[in-house]
Amino acid sequence: MSKTKTVLGRGLASLIPRQPTPSSQSSGREDDGFGTEIVVMIPPESIRHNPYQPRLEFDPVSLDELRRSILERGIIQPVTVRRAEGGYQLISGERRVRAAKEAGLKRIPAYIIRIRSDEEMLELALIENLQREHLNPIEIAISYKRLIDECRYTQEEVSAKIGKDRTTVTNALRLLKLPESIQAAVRKGEISSGHARSLVAIEDPTLQMDIFRKVMAKGLSVREVERLARERPARRTGRKGKANGGGSSASSFASVEERLRRIFGTKVRLLAIQNGKGEIVLEYYSAEDLERLLEIMGTFHEDAS
């Protein structure tokens, strides 16, 4: 399995010849050691859907633009398929296949590669789509989760395969904690990934939905969402502190929280209890993230000693 992952992590480029020669015959085959065959011209109707396709939304306007481009210039980048009973099964390029069918093309160029198992198919389809296709933030997060759950990758391995920082993977996965209504808005492009990241940081479900509805109704910016998320809890905490004899104001709580966020790189909350006492709560999102926080705290301890 480790050898397979190494090859797949390089993407489809590692399985495809650099200078393929398109052929109108689908019978000829070549093998370069990675199980790569040749580029052939095949009927789009012979290509079956990819069950591991990470894309959930297909924008009709975007598809029509691609259709017109294909009619004018043809398909520049071949799709990728594997041989299947009675035809082919798609690995990547579903938008191109759909647009080609709408354009009435009889044949389209396709790389044919050998896939030894459904697990390889899943890995390759997810990684290739993450590297090449324009997925929305929720589709990306679902793809990361499938690589972790079904392909048994760690977050570090996922980040290495797709060429992204590990924190990018962690933050993307957090979006799947959002209620379905907010996830749907992200998928449709009604709110940005920045809005989603700000909303997922809000622990109070009622406050989260309240701010989400304001974003939808008033078109609030990401900065405005962040400000609302800070002010609401800070206001409540500030009142509680005064009632119990604490001298901290809402603004000072927010200021300290912001300073600690910058230091630890995660969400920080100050909770007033009574008589000036309180708690500092740091969030972590994985075992690796916890280890990172402990390393930061260890640095403080070493400096103090």
Buried (B, 14 or more C-beta within 10 A) or exposed (E): EEEBBEBBBEBBEEBBBEEBEEEEEBEEEEEEEEBBBBBBBBBBEBBBEBEBBBBEEEBEEEBEEBBEBBBEEEBEEBBBBBBEEEBBBBBBBBBBBBBBBBBEBEBBBBBBBBBEEEBBBBBBBBBBBBBBBEBBBBBBBBBBBBBBEBBEBBBEBBBBBBEBEBBBBBBBBBBEEBEEEBBBBBBEEEBBBBBBBBBBBBEEEEBBBEBBEBBBEEEBBBEBBBBBBBEBBBBBBBEBBEEBEBEBBBEBBBBBBEEBBEEBBBBBBBBBEEEEEBEEEBBBBBEBBEEBBEEEEEEEEEEEE
